[in-house]
Amino acid sequence: QVQLVESGGGSVQAGGSLRLSCAASTYTSNTNRMGWFRQAPGKEREGIAAVFRGDGTTYYADSVKGRFTISQEIAKNTVYLQMNSLKPEDTAIYYCALRAGRYDAPWYLESQYNYWGQGTQVTVSS
């Protein structure tokens, strides 16, 4: 059983930056991709970024493209989300997720991810 632990959330003013980390408790050789999702109050959870383990290909939602960067450090079983130029509408609980095993589906499809973290709160004030 893989556990994912997020860290790095907090409160920041608009225009500021935060870096989220997600560490997996064990190394999974068949990790296919890891993603970041978020859920704002009163809204559905949405995929915002993903990185494929094998070739490092990254994907972003239009809402964060150019401001957020996802990266991975495979040796540490860790994925990061660097968030710059934060806006009040980025306020949400942020979750990381891991897909073990290959699965041909859009990166933002929640149901493909086998493991989820507990979430970390990000609050951006204007």
Phi, psi and chi 1 to 4 in degrees:
 res  aa     phi    psi   chi1   chi2   chi3   chi4
   1 GLN       -  127.6 -175.8   74.7    9.9      -
   2 VAL   -96.4  132.7  177.6      -      -      -
   3 GLN  -110.0  136.9  -69.0 -176.1  -33.6      -
   4 LEU  -112.6  131.1  -57.2  178.1      -      -
   5 VAL  -124.4  116.9  179.2      -      -      -
   6 GLU   -90.4  153.1  -60.0  103.7  -25.3      -
   7 SER  -153.2  165.9   59.9      -      -      -
   8 GLY   103.5   -4.4      -      -      -      -
   9 GLY   -70.0  170.4      -      -      -      -
  10 GLY   163.6 -163.4      -      -      -      -
  11 SER  -110.7  139.3  -62.9      -      -      -
  12 VAL  -150.2  155.0   64.9      -      -      -
  13 GLN   -82.5  156.1  -70.8 -170.0  -30.4      -
  14 ALA   -54.0  137.6      -      -      -      -
  15 GLY    92.8  -11.3      -      -      -      -
  16 GLY   -82.5 -174.5      -      -      -      -
  17 SER  -133.4  152.5  -61.1      -      -      -
  18 LEU  -143.3  154.3  -75.7  172.8      -      -
  19 ARG  -125.5  118.5 -171.9 -167.0 -164.9 -155.7
  20 LEU   -94.2  145.8  -55.3 -176.9      -      -
  21 SER  -124.2  149.2  -60.0      -      -      -
  22 CYS  -138.3  113.3  173.1      -      -      -
  23 ALA  -107.2  130.5      -      -      -      -
  24 ALA   -88.6  139.7      -      -      -      -
  25 SER   -69.6  -28.5   58.3      -      -      -
  26 THR  -137.5  156.7   58.5      -      -      -
  27 TYR   -81.3  130.1  176.0   77.2      -      -
  28 THR  -115.0  114.1   52.0      -      -      -
  29 SER   -67.0  -20.8   60.4      -      -      -
  30 ASN  -102.5   21.7   64.9  -20.6      -      -
  31 THR   -61.8  126.1  -65.8      -      -      -
  32 ASN   -96.7  -43.8  178.6  -99.6      -      -
  33 ARG  -158.1  158.5   65.7 -167.1   76.4  169.5
  34 MET  -130.3  144.7  -67.3 -171.9   73.0      -
  35 GLY  -135.2  161.3      -      -      -      -
  36 TRP  -115.7  134.1  -76.0   98.4      -      -
  37 PHE  -125.6  163.3  -68.3   74.5      -      -
  38 ARG  -146.5  153.9   68.1 -175.9 -178.9 -173.0
  39 GLN  -135.0  115.4 -173.1  166.6   21.3      -
  40 ALA   -87.9  157.7      -      -      -      -
  41 PRO   -55.4  128.2  -26.1   34.9      -      -
  42 GLY    77.6    5.8      -      -      -      -
  43 LYS  -123.0  162.2  -65.0 -173.4  176.8 -178.9
  44 GLU   -77.0  156.0  -66.7 -173.7   -8.4      -
  45 ARG   -68.4  140.4 -169.5  158.4   58.1 -175.8
  46 GLU  -130.9  147.0   61.1  170.2  -17.1      -
  47 GLY   -80.3  136.4      -      -      -      -
  48 ILE  -120.3  -25.1   55.5  172.7      -      -
  49 ALA  -163.6  153.4      -      -      -      -
  50 ALA  -151.5  154.6      -      -      -      -
  51 VAL  -135.9  134.4   58.7      -      -      -
  52 PHE   -87.8  131.1  -81.3   62.4      -      -
  53 ARG   -59.0  -44.5  171.6   68.4   64.8   87.8
  54 GLY   -66.7  -53.4      -      -      -      -
  55 ASP  -114.4    1.0   61.7    4.9      -      -
  56 GLY    75.2   11.4      -      -      -      -
  57 THR   -60.2  137.2  -58.6      -      -      -
  58 THR  -117.5  152.8   56.5      -      -      -
  59 TYR  -135.9  147.8  -63.4   87.2      -      -
  60 TYR  -138.9  147.5  -62.9   94.8      -      -
  61 ALA   -73.2  150.6      -      -      -      -
  62 ASP   -58.7  -31.8  -71.6  -17.5      -      -
  63 SER   -66.6  -19.4   58.5      -      -      -
  64 VAL  -121.2   -5.9  -55.3      -      -      -
  65 LYS   -59.2  133.0 -161.4  172.4  -65.8 -177.7
  66 GLY    88.6  -13.6      -      -      -      -
  67 ARG  -115.1  -34.4  -59.6 -171.9  -62.9  122.3
  68 PHE  -107.7  148.3  -69.4   10.5      -      -
  69 THR  -134.2  125.8  -57.3      -      -      -
  70 ILE   -99.3  140.7 -172.1  170.9      -      -
  71 SER  -147.6  165.2   60.2      -      -      -
  72 GLN  -135.1  150.3   60.3 -177.9  -10.7      -
  73 GLU  -127.0   91.7 -165.5  166.1   -3.8      -
  74 ILE   -60.6  -39.3  -63.4  173.2      -      -
  75 ALA   -61.0  -25.6      -      -      -      -
  76 LYS  -104.2    6.4  -66.9 -173.4  176.2 -178.8
  77 ASN    52.4   40.4  -59.6  -29.1      -      -
  78 THR  -128.7  141.9  -60.2      -      -      -
  79 VAL  -122.6  146.3   64.3      -      -      -
  80 TYR  -121.8  156.2  -55.2   96.8      -      -
  81 LEU  -133.8  105.3 -173.3   68.4      -      -
  82 GLN   -86.3  121.5  177.5   67.1   42.5      -
  83 MET  -116.8  115.5  -54.9 -174.3  -66.2      -
  84 ASN  -114.8  164.1  -61.9  -30.9      -      -
  85 SER    49.4   48.5  -57.8      -      -      -
  86 LEU   -65.8  146.2  -77.4  161.3      -      -
  87 LYS  -121.1  156.7  -55.5  174.3 -178.0  179.9
  88 PRO   -55.4  -31.7  -29.5   37.2      -      -
  89 GLU   -73.2   -4.9   50.4  -96.8   44.7      -
  90 ASP   -83.6   -5.9  -66.2  -41.8      -      -
  91 THR   -61.2  124.2  -65.2      -      -      -
  92 ALA  -177.4  172.0      -      -      -      -
  93 ILE   -91.2  129.4  -60.7  175.0      -      -
  94 TYR  -105.0  132.1  -75.8   70.0      -      -
  95 TYR  -121.6  142.3  -59.2   88.6      -      -
  96 CYS  -105.1  156.7   71.1      -      -      -
  97 ALA  -145.3  153.8      -      -      -      -
  98 LEU  -130.2  134.5 -176.8  151.0      -      -
  99 ARG  -107.5  120.3  165.2   71.1 -158.7  179.4
 100 ALA  -101.2  127.1      -      -      -      -
 101 GLY    90.2  147.5      -      -      -      -
 102 ARG   -70.2  140.8 -179.4  176.2  176.2  175.5
 103 TYR  -154.5  119.2 -171.6   81.2      -      -
 104 ASP   -83.6   98.7  -68.6  -31.4      -      -
 105 ALA  -157.0  157.9      -      -      -      -
 106 PRO   -56.9  142.0  -24.1   34.4      -      -
 107 TRP   -60.1  -25.2   62.7  -90.4      -      -
 108 TYR   -89.6    0.9   48.5   83.2      -      -
 109 LEU   -75.8  112.4 -176.4   65.0      -      -
 110 GLU   -63.1  -37.8  -69.6 -172.6   41.6      -
 111 SER   -65.4  -16.7   59.3      -      -      -
 112 GLN   -79.4  -16.5   67.0  178.0  -62.9      -
 113 TYR   -85.1  129.9  -69.9   90.3      -      -
 114 ASN   -83.9  -31.9  -48.8   92.8      -      -
 115 TYR  -130.7  144.7  -56.3   99.7      -      -
 116 TRP  -133.4  146.4  -70.0   82.5      -      -
 117 GLY   -82.5  177.2      -      -      -      -
 118 GLN   -84.9  -13.9   80.7  -71.9   -9.2      -
 119 GLY    97.4  150.4      -      -      -      -
 120 THR  -137.0  136.9 -174.1      -      -      -
 121 GLN   -82.2  134.1  177.2   70.4   45.2      -
 122 VAL  -122.1  124.6  171.2      -      -      -
 123 THR  -124.4  125.1  -58.0      -      -      -
 124 VAL  -117.2  120.9 -176.1      -      -      -
 125 SER  -102.2  149.7   57.5      -      -      -
 126 SER   -88.3      -   57.2      -      -      -
